[in-house]
Amino acid sequence: MENSFTRRLLLFTSKLGYQTRSFEAAAQKHATEIIYVTDRCHQLEDPWGDRAIAVHFESAHSAAANVVAALNGKSVDGILALGDSPSVAAAYTARELGISYNHPVAVEACRSKLRMREVFREIGLKTPWFRDINLDPLPEPALLGISYPCVLKPLSLSASRGVIRANNRDEFISAAQRIRKLLESPEIRATREAHLDQILVEGYITGREVAVEGLLTDGVLKVLAIFDKPDSLEGPYFEETIYVTPSNLTESQQLSIQKCVQDCARAMGLTRGPVHAEFRIHGDGTATEVWPLEIAARPIGGLCARALRFVENENQTVENKNAKEQASIGLEELLLLHSVDLPVSTWTRERMASGVMMIPVPSSGILERVQGKESARETPGITELLITARLHDYIEAWPEGASYLGFLFAAAEKPREVEQALRAAHAKLRFTLTPRLPVQHQASGRSAR
């Protein structure tokens, strides 16, 4: 059975689901065996039947050693990581196996918002004022020289979790208290992230926000997509919603963004694999300022990758357009090809505009009912609706939350039509969330049913 594979890929991922199934389909197509590396308990005996190597991502050195031992001499052709924590363990494993990948120090630097700001400032990229502060005792902003508006954020959490804008002293104190409570929660403590007693405070950056998806090969960047974020992300919280590509920014602005992505990657020491970067943009196309927010050594998170499709020839003619659409591939397949050193230079994003809405959480509560799904799916331009939140689960809103209610996908001839379709479909959805009642302990000591 093993001889039917010509290549072998190590895939580091926190969880298995929709995205990993896309990788499985791509792997079968290209005769590649996927060996999963996940952070579930090693004492469970293959509960999902995927033969994954169980590690703890927070202990990257130990994770690398465990993977090497589990491989027991098997050769590996490539490594790919989905998510921030898996990317560090993947980097250490690649170094142990002698596989081309990002240096562990570079990936670790991307995991620290403070170190990233320091690097950006050192090489002369647009950078707001910033400083790290301790949360115990709670800081007095007047003694720290804080100016407003500013943004407070944990050093390593992702998806804008715990990120809060403050416009004055009272809002600063309230935000710091709220972030400290989040970082002291059992869920966050269990991640064993470093510096959970510190946060980053920086000047608020005005302007529209964009995201960039790219691939690095020997340090050279290939931009896969620039996403516009049409919703205003001004705070006080920064839950993301809509991504649409291609961007409607001017060609000059997009070139400035691409240069900034390359500069960020080079500054952080990234050389290999997918990168996802976020920016704030000022200017009118003739005098554009690009302010990097962050760059990560991983692809776009979760199911958002479904908004991207690629074809082999960007200059497709009318005659072969339909054939090319049938031959399109998803981001997962493109990443697999790149990871095992198969050619990807001829693949470009399809011409059709596309986008995704990460369905926002209106308020924290227990999800009791979802209405309007069929109506939303029937909205012109909508290609897919996935409700990922489970009924009767407690869903937290931002800034404490990090999971969306689901995802809407759309495609159309123009980006504006994609955005309109996403908004129209979302307007048809109704989510019933009820407050969670306080836990009451029974005098008898028996567990409640």
Backbone torsions as a table, in degrees:
resi	resn	phi	psi	omega
1	MET	NA	-42.9	-178.0
2	GLU	-62.4	-31.1	-177.7
3	ASN	-70.2	-12.5	179.1
4	SER	-74.8	-13.9	178.1
5	PHE	-95.4	139.0	176.4
6	THR	-103.5	-13.5	179.8
7	ARG	-140.2	163.3	179.4
8	ARG	-139.1	130.1	-178.3
9	LEU	-121.0	131.4	171.2
10	LEU	-90.1	121.8	-178.6
11	LEU	-116.3	111.3	179.9
12	PHE	-91.1	121.2	-177.1
13	THR	-151.4	142.6	-178.6
14	SER	-72.9	-30.1	-177.9
15	LYS	-148.4	157.6	179.6
16	LEU	-106.2	143.2	-178.5
17	GLY	175.8	-140.5	-176.1
18	TYR	-54.0	-48.7	-173.8
19	GLN	-67.7	-40.3	-179.9
20	THR	-67.3	-30.1	176.0
21	ARG	-66.2	-33.4	175.5
22	SER	-65.3	-38.0	176.8
23	PHE	-65.8	-38.2	179.2
24	GLU	-60.6	-44.3	179.8
25	ALA	-63.2	-41.9	178.9
26	ALA	-66.0	-37.9	-178.8
27	ALA	-65.1	-41.8	178.0
28	GLN	-62.5	-38.6	-179.5
29	LYS	-63.7	-32.3	-174.9
30	HIS	-113.9	25.0	174.3
31	ALA	51.3	45.2	-177.4
32	THR	-118.4	132.1	174.9
33	GLU	-89.2	129.8	175.6
34	ILE	-99.9	127.3	172.5
35	ILE	-108.8	113.2	-177.7
36	TYR	-80.8	142.0	171.9
37	VAL	-123.9	114.3	-175.8
38	THR	-128.1	165.6	-176.2
39	ASP	-102.3	34.6	175.5
40	ARG	-84.8	170.1	-176.9
41	CYS	-61.8	129.8	-178.5
42	HIS	-71.6	-14.1	-178.4
43	GLN	-82.8	-11.7	174.7
44	LEU	-81.1	130.2	-175.2
45	GLU	-89.6	86.3	175.5
46	ASP	47.2	61.5	-174.4
47	PRO	-65.3	-24.8	-178.1
48	TRP	-105.3	4.8	176.3
49	GLY	66.5	26.8	-178.0
50	ASP	-105.6	-0.2	178.8
51	ARG	55.8	32.5	-178.5
52	ALA	-70.5	150.6	172.9
53	ILE	-84.7	121.3	-177.3
54	ALA	-89.4	127.5	179.3
55	VAL	-140.0	175.6	171.2
56	HIS	-113.2	112.9	-174.7
57	PHE	-66.0	-26.2	-179.4
58	GLU	-69.3	-16.8	175.5
59	SER	-112.0	79.7	-170.3
60	ALA	-62.4	-39.6	180.0
61	HIS	-62.9	-46.6	179.9
62	SER	-65.7	-38.1	178.6
63	ALA	-60.2	-44.1	179.3
64	ALA	-61.6	-43.9	179.7
65	ALA	-63.0	-39.6	179.6
66	ASN	-66.3	-38.3	179.7
67	VAL	-66.7	-45.5	179.7
68	VAL	-60.1	-41.6	179.0
69	ALA	-65.6	-41.2	-178.9
70	ALA	-67.2	-32.1	178.8
71	LEU	-67.6	-31.8	175.5
72	ASN	51.9	46.2	175.8
73	GLY	91.8	-7.0	177.6
74	LYS	-61.9	139.4	176.5
75	SER	-78.1	149.6	179.3
76	VAL	-130.3	135.0	-176.9
77	ASP	-95.4	-20.0	-178.6
78	GLY	-166.1	163.8	179.8
79	ILE	-133.4	139.9	177.8
80	LEU	-143.3	140.1	179.7
81	ALA	-124.3	136.5	175.3
82	LEU	-110.2	112.7	-179.5
83	GLY	106.2	161.6	-174.3
84	ASP	-71.3	-52.8	-179.2
85	SER	-62.6	-44.0	177.7
86	PRO	-59.6	-30.6	-176.0
87	SER	-65.2	-32.5	179.1
88	VAL	-70.3	-46.8	178.1
89	ALA	-61.3	-37.9	178.4
90	ALA	-63.2	-39.2	-179.1
91	ALA	-64.6	-43.1	178.9
92	TYR	-67.8	-36.9	178.5
93	THR	-65.8	-42.6	178.8
94	ALA	-59.9	-39.9	178.6
95	ARG	-64.8	-39.7	178.6
96	GLU	-65.0	-35.6	-176.1
97	LEU	-91.4	-6.7	-179.1
98	GLY	72.1	31.4	-179.4
99	ILE	-100.1	139.6	179.2
100	SER	-61.8	123.3	-178.6
101	TYR	-167.1	177.6	176.5
102	ASN	-68.0	146.1	176.5
103	HIS	-67.4	140.5	-178.7
104	PRO	-54.9	-37.5	-179.3
105	VAL	-63.0	-38.5	179.1
106	ALA	-65.1	-43.3	-179.4
107	VAL	-68.2	-39.9	178.3
108	GLU	-63.1	-37.6	178.8
109	ALA	-63.4	-35.5	177.8
110	CYS	-68.3	-20.6	-179.6
111	ARG	-81.4	-11.6	-178.9
112	SER	-110.8	114.2	178.8
113	LYS	-63.0	-31.3	178.2
114	LEU	-67.9	-50.3	-179.2
115	ARG	-62.1	-36.9	179.4
116	MET	-62.7	-45.1	177.9
117	ARG	-60.4	-41.0	179.9
118	GLU	-61.9	-43.7	-179.4
119	VAL	-66.1	-45.2	179.7
120	PHE	-58.9	-41.1	179.6
121	ARG	-67.2	-39.6	-177.2
122	GLU	-62.4	-33.8	-177.2
123	ILE	-96.9	4.8	173.5
124	GLY	87.7	15.8	174.6
125	LEU	-75.1	156.8	178.3
126	LYS	-59.0	120.8	-174.3
127	THR	-142.0	129.2	176.0
128	PRO	-72.8	167.5	171.6
129	TRP	-62.5	149.9	-180.0
130	PHE	-157.6	159.8	172.2
131	ARG	-163.1	152.5	175.6
132	ASP	-96.1	143.8	-179.5
133	ILE	-135.6	152.3	176.1
134	ASN	-84.0	146.5	-179.0
135	LEU	-95.3	-7.3	-178.9
136	ASP	-132.3	107.8	1.5
137	PRO	-75.7	163.9	178.6
138	LEU	-57.9	135.5	-173.8
139	PRO	-74.8	153.0	171.3
140	GLU	-102.1	109.0	-173.7
141	PRO	-58.7	-30.9	-179.8
142	ALA	-62.6	-27.2	-179.7
143	LEU	-87.7	-6.7	-176.8
144	LEU	-106.9	-1.0	-179.3
145	GLY	70.4	31.6	-178.2
146	ILE	-75.5	135.2	173.1
147	SER	-114.0	162.0	-173.5
148	TYR	-123.4	153.0	-3.1
149	PRO	-73.8	153.4	177.1
150	CYS	-138.1	169.8	-179.2
151	VAL	-125.7	131.4	176.1
152	LEU	-105.4	136.3	-178.4
153	LYS	-151.5	144.7	171.5
154	PRO	-60.6	157.7	-175.3
155	LEU	-74.8	-25.3	-171.8
156	SER	-135.7	-6.1	-179.6
157	LEU	-71.1	154.3	-177.1
158	SER	-114.1	180.0	178.0
159	ALA	60.0	32.5	178.7
160	SER	61.6	20.1	-179.7
161	ARG	-70.7	126.7	178.9
162	GLY	78.7	7.3	-178.9
163	VAL	-90.1	123.1	-174.1
164	ILE	-137.5	135.2	174.2
165	ARG	-89.3	140.8	176.3
166	ALA	-126.1	131.8	-178.8
167	ASN	-103.7	-8.4	179.5
168	ASN	-160.1	-179.9	-175.5
169	ARG	-61.3	-45.3	-177.7
170	ASP	-61.1	-42.1	178.3
171	GLU	-66.8	-35.1	177.6
172	PHE	-62.2	-49.6	-179.0
173	ILE	-61.7	-43.9	179.9
174	SER	-62.8	-42.1	179.9
175	ALA	-65.1	-43.0	179.8
176	ALA	-62.3	-40.8	177.9
177	GLN	-63.9	-41.8	-177.9
178	ARG	-66.5	-41.6	179.3
179	ILE	-67.8	-40.1	178.8
180	ARG	-60.9	-41.7	178.4
181	LYS	-62.3	-40.7	178.2
182	LEU	-62.8	-47.1	-176.3
183	LEU	-70.1	-19.9	177.5
184	GLU	-91.0	-2.1	-178.1
185	SER	-68.3	148.9	179.7
186	PRO	-56.6	-36.9	-179.5
187	GLU	-60.8	-46.1	-178.8
188	ILE	-72.8	-41.0	178.8
189	ARG	-59.8	-33.9	-178.7
190	ALA	-65.7	-22.0	178.7
191	THR	-73.3	-18.1	-179.6
192	ARG	58.4	30.1	174.2
193	GLU	-63.4	149.6	178.8
194	ALA	-79.1	155.9	171.5
195	HIS	59.7	43.2	177.7
196	LEU	-76.7	-2.1	175.6
197	ASP	-101.1	9.4	-179.3
198	GLN	-129.0	156.5	172.9
199	ILE	-137.4	165.5	174.4
200	LEU	-103.2	135.1	173.1
201	VAL	-119.5	131.0	-178.0
202	GLU	-144.7	161.4	177.8
203	GLY	-66.3	141.4	178.7
204	TYR	-70.4	133.4	-179.8
205	ILE	-102.0	121.6	177.5
206	THR	-81.1	171.7	176.3
207	GLY	112.1	169.5	178.8
208	ARG	-78.7	156.1	-175.5
209	GLU	-113.7	141.5	176.5
210	VAL	-133.9	159.9	174.8
211	ALA	-124.8	149.3	-178.6
212	VAL	-128.0	133.3	174.4
213	GLU	-109.3	129.0	-177.1
214	GLY	-146.2	170.6	176.8
215	LEU	-129.2	135.2	177.2
216	LEU	-107.9	133.1	174.1
217	THR	-130.9	112.8	-176.2
218	ASP	52.5	39.2	176.5
219	GLY	83.8	-6.1	-178.9
220	VAL	-94.6	130.3	-174.5
221	LEU	-89.9	135.2	167.8
222	LYS	-115.1	112.7	179.2
223	VAL	-78.2	124.4	180.0
224	LEU	-91.4	-36.2	-179.3
225	ALA	-166.2	146.2	167.6
226	ILE	-113.1	120.7	-179.4
227	PHE	-99.2	129.1	166.7
228	ASP	-81.3	146.8	172.8
229	LYS	-115.2	93.3	-172.0
230	PRO	-67.5	-22.8	177.5
231	ASP	-76.3	141.5	179.9
232	SER	-73.2	120.3	179.6
233	LEU	-103.7	79.3	-175.0
234	GLU	-111.3	-1.7	178.8
235	GLY	95.1	-177.9	9.0
236	PRO	-71.1	-17.4	176.9
237	TYR	-116.3	166.4	-169.1
238	PHE	-129.8	42.6	175.1
239	GLU	-63.8	124.5	-178.1
240	GLU	-82.5	152.7	-178.2
241	THR	-128.9	-74.8	-170.9
242	ILE	-106.2	133.7	169.2
243	TYR	-118.4	130.7	177.8
244	VAL	-134.1	136.2	176.3
245	THR	-136.2	147.6	5.1
246	PRO	-75.0	162.0	179.8
247	SER	-70.9	148.5	174.6
248	ASN	-96.1	11.4	173.3
249	LEU	-67.0	159.1	179.6
250	THR	-68.0	160.8	178.5
251	GLU	-58.7	-39.7	179.4
252	SER	-63.0	-42.2	178.4
253	GLN	-64.7	-41.6	179.6
254	GLN	-65.6	-36.8	176.3
255	LEU	-64.8	-38.0	177.7
256	SER	-64.8	-38.9	178.1
257	ILE	-65.9	-45.2	179.9
258	GLN	-60.1	-40.6	178.3
259	LYS	-64.0	-39.5	-179.3
260	CYS	-67.2	-38.0	176.2
261	VAL	-60.2	-46.4	179.3
262	GLN	-61.6	-42.1	178.6
263	ASP	-63.8	-41.2	178.8
264	CYS	-63.6	-45.6	-179.7
265	ALA	-61.7	-44.3	-179.7
266	ARG	-64.5	-41.8	-179.4
267	ALA	-63.8	-39.2	-178.9
268	MET	-80.4	-10.0	179.4
269	GLY	85.2	17.9	178.5
270	LEU	-81.4	137.2	-176.2
271	THR	-133.3	-16.2	-168.2
272	ARG	-145.7	133.2	170.7
273	GLY	97.6	-172.2	-175.9
274	PRO	-72.2	148.8	171.7
275	VAL	-134.4	145.6	174.8
276	HIS	-127.1	124.4	-174.7
277	ALA	-129.6	151.9	-178.7
278	GLU	-126.5	141.8	-176.3
279	PHE	-141.8	155.2	166.2
280	ARG	-109.2	140.1	-173.4
281	ILE	-120.4	128.6	170.2
282	HIS	-113.1	153.7	169.1
283	GLY	114.9	172.5	-175.0
284	ASP	-115.1	13.7	-179.9
285	GLY	104.3	-26.6	178.2
286	THR	-98.8	-26.2	179.6
287	ALA	-137.4	66.6	-174.9
288	THR	-83.3	135.2	171.6
289	GLU	-110.1	127.7	179.2
290	VAL	-111.2	117.3	-179.3
291	TRP	-107.7	109.6	178.8
292	PRO	-70.5	132.1	173.6
293	LEU	-90.6	-47.5	178.8
294	GLU	-170.1	162.0	172.1
295	ILE	-136.4	138.4	-176.9
296	ALA	-124.2	144.2	-179.5
297	ALA	-88.4	61.1	-177.9
298	ARG	-162.8	166.2	174.5
299	PRO	-80.7	174.5	176.8
300	ILE	-55.1	145.4	-170.4
301	GLY	-75.2	148.9	169.1
302	GLY	55.1	-136.3	-173.8
303	LEU	-82.8	-4.3	-179.0
304	CYS	-60.0	-23.0	179.0
305	ALA	-58.3	-23.2	-179.3
306	ARG	-66.7	-12.5	178.3
307	ALA	-78.7	-4.6	-176.8
308	LEU	-116.0	130.6	172.9
309	ARG	-131.8	148.8	-174.6
310	PHE	-129.6	145.0	175.9
311	VAL	-123.4	160.3	-173.8
312	GLU	-79.2	-22.5	-176.4
313	ASN	-130.9	108.8	-177.8
314	GLU	-68.6	-19.3	-178.8
315	ASN	-98.7	42.3	-177.0
316	GLN	-64.5	143.2	179.8
317	THR	-90.5	169.7	178.6
318	VAL	-61.2	-37.9	-175.8
319	GLU	-64.5	-38.9	-175.1
320	ASN	-104.9	11.0	-177.5
321	LYS	-59.7	-46.5	-178.0
322	ASN	-63.1	-41.1	178.7
323	ALA	-63.3	-40.6	-179.7
324	LYS	-66.6	-37.9	178.0
325	GLU	-62.0	-38.7	178.4
326	GLN	-67.1	-26.8	-177.9
327	ALA	-92.9	9.1	-178.2
328	SER	-69.5	154.5	179.3
329	ILE	-126.7	160.9	178.4
330	GLY	-90.1	173.3	-179.9
331	LEU	-61.1	-37.6	-178.4
332	GLU	-59.9	-42.9	179.7
333	GLU	-67.3	-39.2	177.9
334	LEU	-62.6	-42.0	178.8
335	LEU	-66.3	-38.1	177.5
336	LEU	-62.2	-46.8	178.5
337	LEU	-56.6	-47.2	-178.0
338	HIS	-65.0	-39.9	-175.9
339	SER	-64.6	-32.3	-179.2
340	VAL	-103.2	21.2	173.2
341	ASP	64.9	30.5	169.4
342	LEU	-89.7	151.3	-172.1
343	PRO	-66.1	138.7	177.6
344	VAL	-131.5	-1.2	-172.6
345	SER	-62.8	-26.5	-177.5
346	THR	-87.6	-6.1	-178.0
347	TRP	-89.3	129.8	176.7
348	THR	-133.6	160.8	-179.2
349	ARG	-64.3	141.3	179.8
350	GLU	-59.8	157.4	-176.9
351	ARG	-72.2	-28.4	-179.6
352	MET	-60.3	134.7	174.2
353	ALA	-69.4	147.8	-178.3
354	SER	-149.5	165.8	-179.8
355	GLY	-169.6	171.3	-179.7
356	VAL	-140.4	143.0	168.0
357	MET	-112.0	121.4	169.2
358	MET	-80.8	106.0	-169.3
359	ILE	-63.9	116.5	-173.0
360	PRO	-70.0	158.3	177.4
361	VAL	-97.7	110.4	-174.7
362	PRO	-67.6	-31.8	179.1
363	SER	-163.1	154.2	178.5
364	SER	-68.5	142.0	178.3
365	GLY	168.0	178.1	178.1
366	ILE	-87.9	125.8	-178.0
367	LEU	-75.3	111.8	-176.3
368	GLU	-99.6	-32.5	-175.8
369	ARG	-158.4	147.2	173.9
370	VAL	-125.4	123.9	-179.4
371	GLN	-120.6	153.6	174.2
372	GLY	88.6	12.2	-176.2
373	LYS	-63.1	-46.7	-178.0
374	GLU	-65.8	-39.7	178.3
375	SER	-63.5	-40.2	178.7
376	ALA	-65.3	-40.9	-179.5
377	ARG	-64.7	-29.9	-177.8
378	GLU	-83.1	-2.3	179.6
379	THR	-64.6	129.5	178.9
380	PRO	-54.3	131.3	-179.6
381	GLY	97.6	-21.3	-179.6
382	ILE	-76.4	129.3	-179.6
383	THR	-104.2	-22.3	-177.2
384	GLU	-166.8	145.3	171.3
385	LEU	-131.4	126.4	177.3
386	LEU	-126.2	117.6	172.9
387	ILE	-93.5	109.6	-174.4
388	THR	-95.6	-21.7	176.5
389	ALA	-71.8	139.8	-177.6
390	ARG	-93.6	140.6	176.3
391	LEU	-58.2	141.2	177.1
392	HIS	74.7	6.3	172.0
393	ASP	-90.0	151.3	175.8
394	TYR	-84.0	126.4	-178.2
395	ILE	-114.8	125.8	179.9
396	GLU	-95.4	137.9	174.5
397	ALA	-82.7	165.0	176.9
398	TRP	-70.3	149.3	13.3
399	PRO	-90.3	-6.8	179.6
400	GLU	-76.0	-29.6	-174.7
401	GLY	-77.3	167.5	177.9
402	ALA	-150.1	4.3	-179.1
403	SER	-121.0	134.5	179.9
404	TYR	-87.8	165.5	177.3
405	LEU	-72.9	-25.5	179.9
406	GLY	167.2	-164.1	-174.7
407	PHE	-140.2	135.6	172.4
408	LEU	-111.4	137.0	179.2
409	PHE	-122.9	144.8	-179.5
410	ALA	-144.8	156.2	175.7
411	ALA	-143.9	145.3	179.5
412	ALA	-163.6	178.2	179.5
413	GLU	-70.0	-34.6	-175.4
414	LYS	-125.5	148.1	179.5
415	PRO	-56.4	-38.4	-179.3
416	ARG	-61.7	-36.7	179.3
417	GLU	-67.9	-34.5	176.9
418	VAL	-64.3	-47.8	179.4
419	GLU	-59.6	-43.7	-179.6
420	GLN	-63.0	-40.5	179.3
421	ALA	-63.7	-43.3	179.7
422	LEU	-62.8	-43.2	-179.5
423	ARG	-67.9	-40.0	-179.7
424	ALA	-65.1	-42.6	179.5
425	ALA	-66.8	-41.4	-179.3
426	HIS	-62.8	-35.4	180.0
427	ALA	-64.1	-20.2	-179.1
428	LYS	-88.4	-10.3	-178.6
429	LEU	-89.0	141.8	176.3
430	ARG	-129.9	124.1	-180.0
431	PHE	-114.2	125.9	176.9
432	THR	-100.3	113.0	178.3
433	LEU	-120.1	127.3	-179.4
434	THR	-110.1	145.4	-179.6
435	PRO	-60.0	146.7	177.6
436	ARG	-83.2	128.9	179.6
437	LEU	-75.4	147.1	176.6
438	PRO	-59.9	143.7	178.6
439	VAL	-71.7	127.8	178.9
440	GLN	-110.3	126.3	-179.5
441	HIS	-82.2	133.0	179.4
442	GLN	-83.2	139.0	-178.3
443	ALA	-62.1	-32.7	-177.3
444	SER	-71.3	-17.2	-179.2
445	GLY	84.4	-5.6	179.8
446	ARG	-78.0	146.9	179.6
447	SER	-71.6	143.0	178.0
448	ALA	-74.0	148.4	178.7
449	ARG	-105.6	NA	NA
